[in-house]
Amino acid sequence: MESTPAPSAPAATAGNLYADLSAYYDGFCNEVNYAEQGDFVARAFACLAETSGRDYLDLACGTGQLLGLMHNKGFVVTGLDNSRQMLDASALRCPSAALMLCDLATFDVDARFDLVSCFLYSIHYSHPVSALTETLRRTFRALKPGGVFIFDMVDKGGIGERDVITRLEQGDARFTFCSGWRYDGSSESMELQVAIRREDDAGVQDWKDHHPMTAISIEQVRTLMREAGFSITILERDFARLKEWDGKSHNVIMAGMKPHAGAE
Ligand SMILES: C[S@@+](CC[C@H](N)C(=O)[O-])C[C@H]1O[C@@H](n2cnc3c(N)ncnc32)[C@H](O)[C@@H]1O
């Protein structure tokens, strides 16, 4: 089979990966229920936050799906991503959003947000663990006292070799999107493998990439969050309800609250 990169040459870094993917990204995520996620984030904020503000930052915001939904819920929204192309898509989807072209581990904001989120396992793009540690510290700093950081993650003990496959027709073309993690079971890195196939009457194009993400345990992240200053609640990764983690599932939602000064 001939392998023709589409839409451009394979990328070496996450930033480039998403530059190449940006035109296809919403198709790739066709089966993600963002509306449910948005409702979940708003509900978690209402339950956990102790602030009166509505300033919201989505880390690794991608094409701005959550930005649009949270804007419609009355939040003042900001998106951060290290891909210019993904931010361009966010700007189209949510023109009122403030956008920051920046790495997760280097943004520098002081006590500006009531709510920060990072979804679709994007926290694992803070690679290696030292970068993730920095992301947690910087997010803590970016929150107002009483604010909440909420994100999903997978424990490194639960990384299976399951691929997610999405099929979609767009115009005359049929797309097959495939992504999956590969993990050797011991290191601090797992690999995300992504493949797109585009088929139309003219033929087949295949596009593939892989890149490293942080492999870490829930307990390690809990410790890093505690060290950054957060008080922590761990929830099941179930966007339909707010349910405390049962201590067994490998996919969770971490909620970190920034205490008010002087609070226990
Ligand atoms: C899987 S997508 C998730 C996008 C969005 N959160 C969603 O749920 O659709 C990951 C996003 O993270 C961004 N990204 C990857 N590595 C990053 C980094 N080190 N710093 C900032 N953004 C990053 C990519 O450009 C991409 O938009």
PDBQT file of the ligand as one rigid body, heavy atoms in Angstrom, charges set to zero:
ROOT
HETATM    1  C1  LIG A 301      -6.057  15.272  22.479  1.00  0.00    +0.000 C 
HETATM    2  S1  LIG A 301      -6.064  16.979  22.098  1.00  0.00    +0.000 S 
HETATM    3  C2  LIG A 301      -7.299  17.517  23.261  1.00  0.00    +0.000 C 
HETATM    4  C3  LIG A 301      -7.929  18.811  22.890  1.00  0.00    +0.000 C 
HETATM    5  C4  LIG A 301      -9.109  19.215  23.771  1.00  0.00    +0.000 C 
HETATM    6  N1  LIG A 301      -8.740  19.272  25.176  1.00  0.00    +0.000 N 
HETATM    7  C5  LIG A 301     -10.259  18.269  23.568  1.00  0.00    +0.000 C 
HETATM    8  O1  LIG A 301     -10.739  17.690  24.565  1.00  0.00    +0.000 OA
HETATM    9  O2  LIG A 301     -10.715  18.143  22.429  1.00  0.00    +0.000 OA
HETATM   10  C6  LIG A 301      -4.573  17.535  22.793  1.00  0.00    +0.000 C 
HETATM   11  C7  LIG A 301      -4.295  19.011  22.618  1.00  0.00    +0.000 C 
HETATM   12  O3  LIG A 301      -3.151  19.303  23.406  1.00  0.00    +0.000 OA
HETATM   13  C8  LIG A 301      -2.284  20.183  22.698  1.00  0.00    +0.000 C 
HETATM   14  N2  LIG A 301      -0.948  19.969  23.247  1.00  0.00    +0.000 N 
HETATM   15  C9  LIG A 301      -0.162  18.881  23.127  1.00  0.00    +0.000 A 
HETATM   16  N3  LIG A 301       0.973  19.032  23.813  1.00  0.00    +0.000 NA
HETATM   17  C10 LIG A 301       0.900  20.254  24.413  1.00  0.00    +0.000 A 
HETATM   18  C11 LIG A 301       1.761  20.983  25.269  1.00  0.00    +0.000 A 
HETATM   19  N4  LIG A 301       2.927  20.475  25.662  1.00  0.00    +0.000 N 
HETATM   20  N5  LIG A 301       1.383  22.212  25.666  1.00  0.00    +0.000 NA
HETATM   21  C12 LIG A 301       0.192  22.746  25.272  1.00  0.00    +0.000 A 
HETATM   22  N6  LIG A 301      -0.676  22.086  24.466  1.00  0.00    +0.000 NA
HETATM   23  C13 LIG A 301      -0.337  20.855  24.045  1.00  0.00    +0.000 A 
HETATM   24  C14 LIG A 301      -2.449  19.777  21.250  1.00  0.00    +0.000 C 
HETATM   25  O4  LIG A 301      -2.071  20.798  20.365  1.00  0.00    +0.000 OA
HETATM   26  C15 LIG A 301      -3.951  19.444  21.206  1.00  0.00    +0.000 C 
HETATM   27  O5  LIG A 301      -4.716  20.565  20.851  1.00  0.00    +0.000 OA
ENDROOT
TORSDOF 0
